[in-house]
Amino acid sequence: RGFRASRSRAVNTPPRLVARTYAVTFDTVAIILSLVFLVLTLDVRGRVRASETKKLQVSEKLFTALEARRQQEQLATITTLAENPTLKAALDTYATESQFSGLAPAQEQSLLDTVIRELDKLAALTAADVLAIVDTNGRVFASAGRRGDHWGLGQHVQLPGAPPTFQGVVALPAGAF
C-alpha cells in the first residue's frame, strides 16, 4: 500500500537556523524598541523640564514686578500719610504745647487724643492693620488701626534696620506686625 512517512527528528523540530533567526530578530526588535522608548522618555522629560522651568521664570518675573509695584504703592501711601496736613498739625500742636512745663495732664491727654483721632482717620482710609507713631527712643507715641490696641502707648519697640524706615516687621508680645 504505499509508503508511510517516516517520523524523523528533522520533520518534527523546526530547523535550527529558522529558530535562531526568529530569536535574534525578536531580541533585536525588543532592544531597538526599548532604546527608542528610553530615548523618547528622556527627550520628553527634558522638554517638560525645560517648559516648566520657562513657566517658573515667567511667573517669577511677574511676581517680582507685582511685588515691586505693591512696594511702590505702599511707599506712596506711607509718604502720603507722613505728609498728611491734619496729622502734622496735631503733632506740631502737641510738640509745641508739651514743651511748656505748665501743661496740665488733661490738656496733654486732649492733645494726644487729637493725634490718635487723626491717626484713626488715616487708618480707616488705608485699611491698615496698624498705623503707629514711634518716637526717637523707640517708644509708641500713638497707634491706630484694627490691631492698634496691641501697640500700647509708651511700649518700647525694636524697629528693623539701622536707620528708621517707613516699613518693616516688628515683633511684639501680641504678635508680629
FENCOR-V175731 format. One record per backbone hydrogen bond with DSSP energy under -0.5 kcal/mol. CO is the residue of the C=O (numbers start at 1). NH is the residue of the N-H. If there is no record, write none. Layout:
co: [CO	CO]
nh: [NH	NH]
This chain:
co: [6	8	8	9	15	16	17	18	19	20	21	22	23	24	25	26	27	28	29	30	31	32	33	34	35	36	37	38	39	40	41	42	43	44	45	46	47	48	49	50	51	52	53	54	55	56	57	58	59	60	61	62	63	64	65	66	67	68	69	70	71	72	73	74	75	76	77	78	79	81	84	85	86	87	88	89	90	91	92	93	94	95	96	97	100	104	105	106	107	108	109	110	111	112	113	114	115	116	117	118	119	120	121	122	123	123	128	129	131	132	133	133	135	138	139	140	142	144	145	147	148	150	152	155	157	170	170	172	175]
nh: [8	11	12	13	19	20	21	22	23	24	25	26	27	28	29	30	31	32	33	34	35	36	37	38	39	40	41	42	43	44	45	46	47	48	49	50	51	52	53	54	55	56	57	58	59	60	61	62	63	64	65	66	67	68	69	70	71	72	73	74	75	76	77	78	79	80	81	82	83	84	88	89	90	91	92	93	94	95	96	97	98	99	99	100	103	108	109	110	111	112	113	114	115	116	117	118	119	120	121	122	123	124	125	126	127	128	146	147	144	134	141	142	138	157	135	154	133	131	148	150	151	152	155	140	159	172	177	175	172]
